[in-house]
Amino acid sequence: MKKHIIHGFFAALCALLFCGCASLETLEESDLTIAELEEKMEKAMDPSGAFRRATSYVQREMLKIEGVFFDDIYQIDLKYKKPDFLRLTTLENNQPISGVIYNAGSAWQVDYNEKKVKEITGADLIRLNMLHKLTTPTEKYSQIFKEIKVFRCKFADDDGEYYKIVCNPANKKNTVSVYVDANDFLPRRIDADLTVIFENKPVEFESSCVIESYELMDGVMIPQKAVSVSNGIESTTTVFDYKLNVNIPDSEFLPPVFTENKLRNRMDRFYNDSKDKRGFRRRNRRD
């Protein structure tokens, strides 16, 4: 499970952001356009405009991953700073074990246990760039996804009414569906059906989650508790801290330099430079 958290970080990110609940649904033509719906959602989630005006924010939440014989609990720290800085850190027992850093189009994956930093490139960087946009105060679904459709929606086992926002509906293997409450315009469910590239192989990723409660934190309506199932793994996230306009140094969005590895590299270079062509160490002699 720890390997899933450390090395499968994109799955963890999707589990936090893409959640929904599958059920028999009935779709009708929407009475609102995507622009009208997003305006109402913005007012519901950011009633005072504090989030849109924010230059930075910090969000901390507990992630509980439930299994048959175990329950793993992690802390997830998300830091954002304008114009385009993002840092996501996973902690266990108050110690960082993994991290993702995004800095103006460049990104790195950090393994604190192994003291390794790996640059993120290609398709992984494209997905991380989308995540960055989703965390940006001024971005909207209509600005991020190429194609969007909106429907009125009802569920067979739910008396509520919803708007369903289907992002990228032309590509069935990369679709995100957001279910917005038709009364308070807060997202309640989000489904994701994605194909991600992991270790150079396509991996089918399905996530289903319900946002159980919202809480007004620092003037913003935050999804305080959400329960999700991602590729058969059940998890619960609970936000316990959220602050806007936090003073975050730019240096926090740079990859760490591990002194131990730096010292080991210097020792390796010294050892290699002290060998002759046959592989034996030279003796230091005075001429």
JOGINOR-V422525 format. One record per helix or strand of 2 or more residues. SS is the DSSP state (H for helix, E for strand). FROM is the first residue (numbers start at 0). TO is the last residue. If there is no record, write none. Layout:
# JOGINOR-V422525
ss = (SS/SS)
from = (FROM/FROM)
to = (TO/TO)
This chain:
# JOGINOR-V422525
ss = (H/H/E/H/H/E/E/E/E/E/E/H/H/E/E/E/E/E/E/E/H/H)
from = (1/8/24/33/49/55/70/84/94/105/115/121/140/147/157/174/186/200/219/232/249/258)
to = (6/16/28/44/52/65/80/91/102/110/118/133/143/154/166/180/197/216/229/243/252/272)
